Amino acid sequence: MAAQQAEVTAGEVVQQVLAALPELLAVAVVDARTGTSLAAHSNSADIAPATAAAFNAEVVRQKQKALTALNLIDEHIEDILISLSNQLHLMRLADGGRKFIYLAVSAHDTNLATAREVLRVQAGTL
């Protein structure tokens, strides 16, 4: 039952992000431990959100390990931004770092502050 509830909530988050940022390239809610996409949507044939989720989960896990290795015990990751030449890829952690929302948007057509705020709000609902 809990897994089904998580998928419903993940699906709702994906729909809320899509409603706020209809021009997005891709969005997914991801289990950070396994890299499994709990819900996803893509407006681009070039981006497979499930594949992106798996690789970006590794980015999140490695950054979490780095915080531990650096003994930054009072710090936690809020989000991770990867800037490409034409795209922005954002990961906003939620649920104590156990999940994250992955978002890919056009670097030229999307306001970064708006995208970050949408993810901040939606991460709070997971």
C-alpha positions in Angstrom: 0.0 0.0 0.0 2.8 2.4 0.9 4.5 1.9 -2.5 1.2 2.6 -4.3 0.7 5.8 -2.3 4.3 6.9 -3.2 3.6 6.4 -6.9 0.3 8.4 -6.6 2.1 11.2 -4.9 5.0 11.1 -7.4 2.5 11.2 -10.2 0.8 14.2 -8.7 4.2 16.0 -8.3 5.0 15.3 -12.0 1.7 16.8 -13.0 2.1 19.8 -10.8 5.6 20.5 -12.2 4.3 20.1 -15.8 1.4 22.5 -15.1 3.9 25.1 -13.7 6.5 24.6 -16.4 4.7 23.3 -19.5 7.7 24.0 -21.7 9.9 21.5 -19.7 11.9 18.9 -21.5 11.6 16.2 -18.9 10.6 15.6 -15.2 10.8 12.6 -12.9 10.4 11.8 -9.3 13.2 9.4 -8.4 14.1 7.1 -5.5 17.6 8.3 -4.8 18.7 4.9 -3.3 17.8 2.8 -6.3 17.6 5.3 -9.2 14.1 4.1 -10.0 11.8 6.6 -11.5 8.5 6.7 -9.5 6.8 8.8 -12.1 8.0 10.7 -15.1 7.0 12.8 -18.2 9.0 13.9 -21.2 8.2 16.5 -23.9 11.4 15.6 -25.7 12.2 12.4 -27.7 15.8 13.0 -26.9 15.4 12.6 -23.1 14.4 9.3 -21.5 13.5 10.3 -17.9 14.0 6.8 -16.5 17.5 6.7 -17.9 18.3 10.2 -16.7 16.9 9.2 -13.3 19.2 6.3 -12.9 22.3 8.3 -13.8 21.4 11.3 -11.8 20.7 9.1 -8.7 24.4 8.2 -8.9 25.3 11.9 -8.9 23.1 12.5 -5.8 24.6 9.5 -4.0 28.2 10.6 -4.8 27.5 14.1 -3.6 26.0 12.7 -0.4 29.1 10.6 0.1 31.3 13.7 -0.4 29.5 15.6 2.3 30.1 12.7 4.7 33.8 12.4 3.7 34.2 16.1 4.2 32.6 15.8 7.6 30.0 18.4 6.7 27.5 16.9 9.2 25.5 20.1 9.6 24.9 20.4 5.8 22.4 18.8 3.5 21.9 19.0 -0.2 19.0 21.1 -1.3 19.5 20.9 -5.0 22.0 20.2 -7.7 22.3 22.2 -10.9 24.0 20.9 -14.1 24.3 23.6 -16.8 24.7 22.3 -20.3 25.1 24.5 -23.4 21.4 24.5 -24.1 19.8 22.8 -21.2 19.6 23.1 -17.4 19.2 19.9 -15.4 18.1 20.3 -11.8 17.7 17.8 -9.0 15.8 18.9 -5.9 16.1 16.5 -2.9 13.1 15.6 -0.8 12.1 13.2 1.9 15.4 13.5 3.8 17.4 12.9 0.6 15.6 9.6 -0.1 13.9 11.0 -3.2 14.5 13.8 -5.7 12.8 15.6 -8.5 14.7 15.6 -11.7 14.0 18.4 -14.2 15.4 19.2 -17.6 14.5 22.5 -19.2 15.8 24.7 -22.0 18.5 27.1 -20.8 17.3 29.7 -23.2 13.5 29.5 -22.6 13.3 28.9 -18.8 13.9 31.2 -15.9 16.2 29.3 -13.5 14.8 31.0 -10.4 11.2 30.0 -11.4 12.2 26.4 -12.0 14.0 26.2 -8.7 11.0 27.6 -6.9 8.6 25.1 -8.5 10.9 22.3 -7.5 11.2 23.6 -3.9 7.5 23.8 -3.5 6.9 20.4 -5.0 9.7 18.7 -3.1 7.9 19.8 0.1 4.9 17.7 -0.9 6.8 14.4 -1.2 
